[in-house]
């Protein structure tokens, strides 16, 4: 429910031109299919707002790390099932999914990974970073 509210809120903000103030973590993630106006174009890094290491980050199998929040962006690396990841922040993708910018702790490669490919966080509900990148 709260994820769907953000997609509606982002649409309303884009339509009215209003800017909402608040901490970077204030925006809950929209659900799949809720396309927001923002995403990370190819070759865009995210700020390190969360700085949290997640053990065995991929949900299953390998997960490509991309240069932007789109499967159309190049993949400079991949998280393997036993790789730990340092989570920086999340943003919406141009595909309706949320993406986390992270650093593979084993390889040092930084990139964007779609949240549904990441393991569930300790809260048992969310996947990927809990801090919004601001774009």
C-alpha positions as CSV (number, residue, x, y, z in Angstrom):
1,X,0.0,0.0,0.0
2,X,2.7,2.5,1.0
3,X,4.7,1.7,-2.1
4,X,1.7,2.4,-4.4
5,X,1.2,5.8,-2.6
6,X,4.6,7.0,-3.7
7,X,3.9,6.3,-7.3
8,X,0.7,8.3,-7.0
9,X,2.6,11.1,-5.1
10,X,5.4,11.2,-7.7
11,X,2.8,11.6,-10.5
12,X,1.0,14.3,-8.6
13,X,4.3,16.2,-7.9
14,X,5.3,15.9,-11.6
15,X,1.9,17.2,-12.7
16,X,1.8,20.1,-10.3
17,X,5.5,21.0,-10.2
18,X,5.5,21.0,-6.4
19,X,8.7,20.0,-4.5
20,X,8.4,18.0,-1.3
21,X,11.1,18.5,1.4
22,X,12.2,15.8,3.6
23,X,15.0,13.4,4.4
24,X,16.3,11.1,1.6
25,X,14.8,8.1,3.3
26,X,11.3,9.6,3.5
27,X,10.1,8.2,0.2
28,X,8.9,4.6,0.4
29,X,9.6,2.5,-2.7
30,X,6.8,2.3,-5.4
31,X,5.8,-1.2,-6.4
32,X,6.5,-2.7,-9.8
33,X,4.4,-1.1,-12.5
34,X,4.5,2.3,-10.7
35,X,6.7,4.3,-13.0
36,X,8.0,7.5,-11.5
37,X,9.5,10.5,-13.4
38,X,13.0,9.8,-12.2
39,X,15.5,7.1,-12.9
40,X,19.3,6.7,-13.2
41,X,20.4,7.0,-16.9
42,X,23.3,4.8,-18.0
43,X,26.7,5.8,-16.5
44,X,25.1,7.4,-13.5
45,X,26.3,6.6,-9.9
46,X,24.2,6.9,-6.8
47,X,25.2,8.7,-3.6
48,X,26.2,6.6,-0.6
49,X,23.3,7.4,1.7
50,X,22.8,4.1,3.4
51,X,26.2,2.6,3.8
52,X,24.9,-0.8,4.9
53,X,26.4,-4.2,4.0
54,X,24.0,-7.0,3.1
55,X,25.4,-10.5,3.3
56,X,24.7,-12.9,0.3
57,X,22.8,-10.1,-1.5
58,X,21.3,-11.8,-4.6
59,X,18.0,-13.6,-4.1
60,X,19.2,-16.5,-6.2
61,X,21.7,-17.0,-8.9
62,X,23.7,-14.1,-10.3
63,X,22.4,-10.5,-10.6
64,X,23.9,-8.1,-13.2
65,X,25.2,-4.8,-11.9
66,X,24.3,-2.2,-14.5
67,X,25.6,1.4,-15.2
68,X,22.0,2.8,-14.8
69,X,18.6,1.7,-13.6
70,X,17.7,0.0,-16.9
71,X,18.4,-3.4,-18.5
72,X,19.4,-1.4,-21.6
73,X,22.5,-0.1,-19.7
74,X,25.8,-2.0,-19.8
75,X,26.7,-4.5,-17.0
76,X,30.2,-3.9,-15.7
77,X,29.8,-6.7,-13.1
78,X,27.5,-9.3,-11.5
79,X,26.7,-10.3,-7.9
80,X,27.2,-14.0,-7.3
81,X,25.0,-15.8,-4.8
82,X,27.6,-15.6,-2.0
83,X,28.6,-12.0,-2.6
84,X,28.0,-9.3,0.0
85,X,27.0,-5.9,-1.2
86,X,27.3,-2.4,0.3
87,X,24.0,-0.7,-0.4
88,X,24.1,3.1,-1.2
89,X,20.6,4.1,-2.2
90,X,17.6,3.2,-4.5
91,X,15.7,4.9,-7.4
92,X,13.0,3.9,-9.8
93,X,13.9,2.4,-13.1
94,X,12.4,3.3,-16.5
95,X,10.9,-0.3,-16.4
96,X,8.6,0.3,-13.4
97,X,10.9,-1.5,-10.9
98,X,13.0,-0.1,-8.1
99,X,16.8,-0.4,-8.4
100,X,19.6,-0.3,-5.8
101,X,23.0,1.3,-6.4
102,X,25.6,-0.9,-4.6
103,X,29.2,-2.0,-4.4
104,X,30.1,-5.7,-4.7
105,X,32.3,-6.2,-1.7
106,X,34.2,-9.1,-3.4
107,X,35.0,-7.4,-6.7
108,X,34.7,-3.7,-5.8
109,X,32.4,-3.1,-8.8
110,X,29.7,-0.5,-8.3
111,X,26.4,-0.7,-10.2
112,X,22.6,-0.8,-10.2
113,X,20.7,-4.0,-9.5
114,X,17.0,-4.4,-9.8
115,X,15.5,-4.9,-6.3
116,X,13.5,-8.0,-7.1
117,X,16.8,-9.7,-7.8
118,X,18.1,-8.9,-4.3
119,X,17.4,-10.9,-1.1
120,X,14.8,-9.7,1.4
121,X,16.2,-7.3,4.0
122,X,16.1,-8.1,7.7
123,X,12.7,-6.5,8.0
124,X,11.4,-9.4,5.9
125,X,9.5,-7.0,3.6
126,X,11.7,-4.8,1.5
127,X,14.5,-5.6,-1.0
128,X,17.6,-3.5,-1.7
129,X,18.4,-0.2,-0.2
130,X,16.0,1.7,2.0
131,X,17.4,5.1,1.3
132,X,16.1,7.0,-1.8
133,X,18.8,8.5,-4.0
134,X,16.8,11.7,-4.6
135,X,16.4,11.0,-8.4
